[in-house]
Amino acid sequence: MSNPAKKSRSGQRSRRDLLKVGGTGLLGISLADLLRAESNAGLGSSTKSVINIHLDGGPPQHDTIDPKPDAPAEIRGEFQPIPTRVPGFMVSELMPKVAMLADRIAFVRSLVGSAGAHDAFQCQSAYPASSVRSIGGRPAVGCVVSKLLGSAEDPAPAFIDLMQGRPMVRDSARPGFLGPTYRPFRPDISKMFSRELEPGMKNELAARGPKQSMTLTLSDGLTVERLDDRMRLLASFDHFRRELDTSGSMEAMDRFGQQAIQILTSGRLAAALDLDREPAPIRALYTPVANASGAQFYTSEDGHSAKKLLLARRLIEAGVRCVSVSFSDFDTHSKNFPRMRDLMPIVDHALHALFIDLEQRAMLDDVTVLVWGEFGRTPRINQQGGRDHWPEVGPAMLFGGGVRGGCVIGQTDRLGGKVVSRPVSYQEVFATIYNRLGIDVANTVLTDPTGRPQFLLDSAEPIRELI
């Protein structure tokens, strides 16, 4: 007996046909059910992907992966170093779970070249926000991935931006000169993960206009067929304007409209964003024990924010190729030590949970995880017990995606303020990420609005120790 599901010209069944045959529509089907059904129907795709984690505000190198126990007290601070599974390498006492995985993680203690800006743009694109600004700026890595690896027919966007930090962080994942067609998909997760803004930040955010959010369910009475009809009708009405449009806005509307149909009819992305569908033991894995020894700053997140990485994993599992996430608030100009005692254990727990979860699901080799911030912080503790901005050097960590673990790259001086060996640039980090995604940086060229070719990076060499 033949299967009633129709096949495409290539012989593969469409996701929409798969759902219609199953009779489940958008209701009653879990993410795991949908992924299993698509796998059985031969609808799988490449799984090489990246989770880009931004430590909003600038993580202090001394209190994370580059402690200086022999430095003066006004430099080394309150935290003691602890041993890791890499002989001779120590991290802060706030990171015991990362210490247990150190032989599977790569540590960069010599990240240089920070623009010193309080945003995530350099951590999204490898370039300062000012680079090629006259033609729209540099595209974020996720937008490049959307251009090179994504399609309007995909059931999930190639790039999802979940960053919630300060306003300029929230607006750092830009398509740049690629144009609005490749802007990130930005679901509203404010009800899932709150992040309070300082008054000045609220004004800054309001001045930038309303943020994009997407509805992931069909309106009452709106069927798949009616969506298709609406898209065809709009296309016919806008034909003349499309011929005259040079901004790319109409093309972007087309792409987003087409992908909206795929997203809404598959139900895959909506399912991925619903953490209640995750088994309780896995949700518990991402839930740290409450830490009573620290002090939570009002712009910082609580332990619930560790589940952002669970959300990122679910999105990757649903077919997203790049997810950007943020943890706040590392901008510790005052009370650095009680604030870090509260915040860093949350991040430590979240990273450990993500590593274990990816490994148990056999996803670790396909997902590269990058953890860093916009700069480091000052060696000397200020009069408010804080550490100020320090663009001279910053920390970073990478794991998964075939990255060689147990590597400790770079060294700073005895005060942790200057790099004395093996400086690593933002471009080297991104060359490594592109390499892990299977993108040939040396030979990949994008065309900017002037018609000129633009390489992804000025320097195409990945971090040699990690590949």
C-alpha positions in Angstrom: 0.0 0.0 0.0 1.5 3.4 -1.0 2.1 6.1 1.5 -0.5 8.9 1.1 2.2 11.6 1.7 3.1 13.3 -1.5 6.8 13.5 -2.5 8.6 16.4 -3.9 10.4 16.3 -7.3 13.5 15.2 -5.5 11.6 12.3 -3.9 11.5 13.7 -0.4 8.2 14.5 1.4 7.7 18.0 2.4 7.3 18.9 6.1 3.9 20.3 5.5 2.8 17.0 3.9 4.3 15.1 6.8 2.2 17.0 9.3 -1.0 16.7 7.2 -0.6 13.0 6.9 0.0 12.7 10.6 -3.2 14.7 11.2 -1.6 16.6 14.0 -1.3 20.0 12.4 0.3 22.4 14.9 -1.1 20.8 18.0 -0.3 17.7 19.9 3.1 17.0 18.3 6.3 17.4 20.4 9.7 18.6 19.1 11.1 15.1 19.6 8.1 13.6 17.7 8.6 16.0 14.8 12.4 15.4 14.6 11.9 11.7 14.7 9.3 11.8 12.0 11.4 14.0 9.8 14.4 11.8 10.2 12.4 8.8 9.2 11.1 10.6 6.2 14.6 11.6 5.1 14.2 15.3 5.8 17.3 15.8 8.0 20.0 18.4 7.3 23.6 19.1 8.3 23.9 19.7 12.0 27.1 21.8 12.1 26.2 24.8 14.3 27.4 27.3 16.9 26.2 28.7 20.2 27.8 32.1 20.8 27.5 33.0 24.5 28.2 36.6 25.4 29.1 37.5 29.0 27.5 40.9 28.9 29.6 43.7 30.5 33.0 42.2 30.2 34.1 39.1 32.3 37.1 39.7 34.7 40.0 37.4 33.7 41.4 37.3 37.2 38.1 35.9 38.6 37.5 33.4 35.9 40.3 31.6 34.0 43.4 33.6 34.7 43.8 33.9 38.5 46.9 35.6 39.9 47.5 34.1 43.4 50.9 35.6 43.7 49.9 39.1 42.8 49.3 41.8 45.5 46.0 41.7 47.2 44.7 44.7 45.4 45.2 42.7 42.1 44.4 39.1 43.0 41.2 39.8 44.8 39.2 37.5 47.1 38.9 34.3 45.1 41.3 31.4 45.4 42.5 29.4 42.4 41.5 25.7 42.1 43.2 23.0 40.1 41.7 21.6 36.9 42.0 18.4 34.9 44.7 20.1 32.9 48.0 19.8 34.8 49.3 23.1 36.0 46.3 25.1 34.9 44.0 26.7 37.5 40.8 28.6 37.4 38.8 30.6 39.9 37.1 28.8 42.8 33.8 30.1 41.2 34.2 27.6 38.4 34.5 24.1 39.9 32.3 22.4 37.2 34.3 23.9 34.4 37.4 22.8 36.2 36.1 19.2 36.0 35.8 19.5 32.2 39.0 21.5 31.6 40.6 18.6 29.6 37.6 18.9 27.1 37.6 22.7 26.9 39.9 25.2 25.2 40.9 28.3 27.2 42.1 31.5 25.7 43.8 33.8 28.2 45.2 36.3 25.7 42.3 37.7 23.7 43.4 41.1 22.3 42.2 43.8 20.0 39.0 44.8 21.8 37.4 48.0 20.5 36.6 48.8 24.1 32.9 49.2 23.3 30.1 48.2 25.6 28.3 46.1 23.0 28.5 42.6 21.6 29.2 43.7 18.0 32.8 42.5 17.9 31.8 39.3 19.5 29.2 38.9 16.7 31.2 39.9 13.7 35.0 40.0 14.6 34.9 43.7 13.7 34.2 47.0 15.6 30.8 48.5 14.9 32.6 51.3 12.9 33.9 48.9 10.3 32.6 49.7 6.8 29.8 51.7 8.4 29.2 53.7 5.2 27.8 50.6 3.5 25.9 49.2 6.4 28.6 47.7 8.6 29.9 44.1 9.0 27.4 41.3 9.2 27.2 39.2 12.3 28.3 35.6 12.0 24.8 34.3 12.3 23.7 36.5 9.4 26.6 35.2 7.3 25.5 31.7 8.2 21.9 32.6 7.1 23.3 33.9 3.8 25.6 30.9 3.1 23.8 28.0 4.7 20.2 29.0 5.2 17.1 28.9 2.9 13.6 30.4 3.0 12.3 26.9 2.8 14.0 25.8 6.1 11.6 25.0 8.9 13.7 27.0 11.3 15.7 30.2 10.8 19.5 29.7 10.4 20.2 32.4 13.0 18.3 33.1 16.2 19.4 36.0 18.5 18.4 35.6 22.2 20.7 38.3 23.6 19.1 40.3 26.4 22.0 42.5 27.8 22.4 46.2 27.6 20.7 47.9 24.6 23.8 47.9 22.4 24.2 44.2 23.2 20.6 43.5 22.2 21.2 45.3 18.9 24.6 43.8 18.1 23.5 40.9 15.8 23.0 43.0 12.7 23.0 41.9 9.0 25.2 44.8 8.1 25.9 45.2 4.3 24.0 41.9 3.6 20.8 43.9 4.1 17.5 43.2 5.9 17.0 39.8 4.2 19.5 38.3 6.5 18.6 39.9 9.8 18.3 37.6 12.8 15.1 36.0 13.9 14.5 37.5 17.4 11.8 35.8 19.4 10.6 37.6 22.5 11.9 35.7 25.5 11.4 38.4 28.1 8.6 36.5 29.8 10.9 33.5 30.1 14.0 35.3 31.2 13.8 38.8 32.7 16.7 41.1 32.6 16.3 44.5 34.3 17.9 47.5 32.6 19.4 50.5 34.3 17.4 53.7 33.7 19.9 55.1 31.2 19.8 51.8 29.3 16.0 51.9 29.1 16.2 55.3 27.5 18.9 54.1 25.1 16.8 51.1 24.2 13.6 53.2 23.7 15.5 55.5 21.4 16.4 52.6 19.1 12.7 51.8 18.4 10.6 48.7 19.1 12.4 45.3 19.0 11.4 42.6 16.6 9.3 39.8 17.9 7.6 36.9 16.1 4.3 35.1 16.7 4.7 31.4 16.4 1.1 30.2 16.1 -1.5 30.6 13.4 -4.3 33.0 14.1 -7.8 31.5 14.5 -9.3 30.5 11.2 -6.0 31.0 9.3 -5.1 27.8 7.5 -1.9 26.8 5.6 -3.8 27.2 2.3 -4.9 30.7 3.2 -1.4 31.7 4.2 -0.2 30.5 0.7 -3.0 32.5 -0.9 -2.1 35.6 1.0 1.6 35.3 0.0 0.7 34.9 -3.7 -1.7 37.9 -3.5 0.9 40.1 -1.9 3.4 39.1 -4.5 1.1 40.1 -7.3 0.3 43.4 -5.7 3.9 44.3 -5.0 5.4 43.2 -8.4 5.9 46.8 -9.6 7.4 48.0 -6.3 9.8 45.0 -6.3 11.2 46.1 -9.6 11.9 49.6 -8.2 13.2 48.5 -4.8 17.0 48.8 -4.3 17.1 48.7 -0.5 16.4 44.9 -0.2 13.4 45.5 1.9 11.0 43.8 -0.5 13.3 40.8 -0.9 13.5 40.6 2.9 9.7 40.6 3.2 9.5 37.8 0.6 12.1 35.7 2.5 10.5 36.3 5.9 7.1 35.6 4.5 8.1 32.4 2.9 9.9 31.2 6.0 7.0 32.2 8.2 4.9 29.7 6.4 7.5 27.0 6.9 7.9 27.9 10.6 4.2 28.1 11.3 3.2 25.0 9.4 6.0 22.8 10.9 5.5 23.8 14.5 9.1 22.9 15.0 10.4 26.2 16.3 7.4 26.9 18.5 8.0 23.5 20.1 11.7 24.2 20.6 10.9 27.4 22.4 8.6 25.7 24.8 10.8 24.5 27.7 7.9 22.8 29.4 8.1 20.1 26.8 11.6 19.2 28.0 11.7 16.2 30.5 11.9 17.3 34.1 15.3 15.7 34.7 16.9 17.7 31.9 15.3 20.9 33.1 16.7 20.1 36.6 20.2 19.5 35.0 20.1 23.2 34.0 18.9 24.4 37.4 21.7 25.4 39.7 21.4 25.2 43.5 20.6 28.7 44.9 23.7 30.5 45.9 23.3 32.4 49.2 26.9 33.6 49.5 26.8 36.2 46.8 24.9 39.4 46.1 22.7 39.7 43.1 22.9 43.0 41.3 19.6 44.3 40.1 20.7 44.1 36.4 21.9 40.6 36.8 20.0 37.4 36.1 19.1 34.6 38.6 19.7 30.9 38.3 16.8 30.4 36.0 18.8 32.1 33.3 21.0 28.9 33.1 18.1 27.5 31.1 18.9 29.9 28.3 21.5 27.3 27.2 18.8 24.6 27.3 16.8 26.7 25.0 19.8 27.2 22.8 20.3 23.4 22.6 16.6 22.9 21.7 16.9 25.4 18.9 20.0 23.8 17.5 18.2 20.5 17.7 15.3 22.0 15.8 17.6 23.0 12.9 18.9 26.4 13.8 22.6 26.9 12.8 23.6 29.8 15.0 22.2 30.9 18.4 23.4 33.9 20.3 22.9 34.1 24.1 23.8 36.5 26.8 24.4 36.4 30.5 24.3 39.6 32.5 25.7 41.5 34.3 29.5 41.4 34.3 29.9 45.2 34.3 31.3 45.1 37.9 32.6 48.7 38.5 31.5 48.2 42.1 31.1 45.2 44.4 32.9 42.9 42.0 33.4 40.1 44.4 30.0 39.6 45.9 28.4 40.0 42.5 30.8 37.5 40.8 30.1 35.1 43.7 26.5 35.2 42.7 26.8 35.3 38.9 29.7 33.2 37.9 28.5 30.0 39.6 25.3 30.3 37.4 27.4 30.5 34.3 29.7 27.7 35.5 26.6 25.4 36.1 25.0 26.4 32.8 28.2 25.6 30.8 28.6 22.3 32.5 25.0 21.3 31.9 25.2 22.3 28.2 28.4 20.2 27.8 26.9 17.1 29.4 23.6 17.5 27.6 25.2 17.9 24.2 27.5 14.9 24.9 24.6 12.7 26.0 22.7 13.5 22.8 25.7 12.8 20.6 25.6 16.5 19.5 28.9 17.7 21.0 31.0 17.1 17.9 28.6 19.0 15.7 28.0 22.1 18.0 30.8 24.6 18.7 30.3 26.6 21.9 32.0 29.9 22.3 32.1 31.9 25.6 33.5 35.4 25.8 32.7 39.1 26.4 33.5 42.5 24.9 36.7 42.9 27.0 38.4 42.0 30.3 38.6 44.0 33.5 41.3 46.0 35.3 43.9 44.2 37.3 43.7 46.7 40.1 40.5 46.8 42.2 39.0 50.3 42.5 37.8 52.1 45.6 34.3 50.7 45.1 35.6 47.2 45.3 35.1 46.8 41.5 37.1 46.2 38.4 36.8 48.7 35.5 36.9 48.2 31.7 40.2 46.7 30.4 40.4 46.3 26.5 44.0 45.2 26.7 43.2 41.5 27.3 40.1 39.3 27.8 39.3 35.7 28.4 37.5 33.2 26.1 36.5 29.5 26.2 35.5 27.1 23.4 34.3 23.5 23.4 32.6 21.0 21.1 32.6 21.1 17.4 35.8 19.1 17.2 37.7 21.8 19.0 40.7 20.3 20.8 40.1 20.3 24.5 42.7 20.7 27.3 44.4 23.6 25.4 45.4 26.7 27.4 46.4 29.4 25.0 48.3 32.5 25.8 49.8 34.0 29.0 49.5 37.3 30.7 52.0 39.1 33.0 52.1 38.6 36.7 49.3 41.3 37.1 47.0 39.8 34.5 47.0 43.1 32.5 49.2 42.5 29.5 49.7 39.6 27.1 53.2 38.2 27.2 52.8 35.2 24.9 50.5 34.0 22.1 48.0 36.9 21.6 44.8 35.8 20.0 42.6 38.1 17.9 38.8 38.2 17.5 39.4 37.4 13.8 41.3 34.2 14.7 38.4 33.1 17.0 35.9 33.7 14.2 38.2 31.9 11.6 38.0 29.0 14.0 34.2 29.2 14.2 33.8 29.4 10.5 36.2 26.4 10.1 34.1 24.3 12.4 31.0 25.3 10.5 32.6 24.0 7.3 32.9 27.5 5.7 36.1 28.2 3.8 37.0 31.7 5.0 40.0 32.0 2.6 37.8 31.5 -0.5 34.4 32.8 0.5 33.5 36.3 -0.7 30.3 38.3 -0.1 29.2 41.2 -2.3 28.5 44.5 -0.7 25.9 47.1 -1.9 28.5 48.8 -4.1 29.2 45.5 -5.9 32.6 45.1 -4.3 33.7 41.7 -2.9 34.2 41.5 0.8 36.0 38.6 2.5 34.5 37.3 5.7 37.6 38.2 7.6 40.9 40.1 7.0 42.8 37.2 8.6 41.6 33.7 7.6 43.7 31.6 9.9 41.9 29.7 12.7 43.6 29.1 16.1 46.1 26.5 15.0 46.3 24.8 18.5 42.5 24.0 18.4 42.1 22.5 14.9 
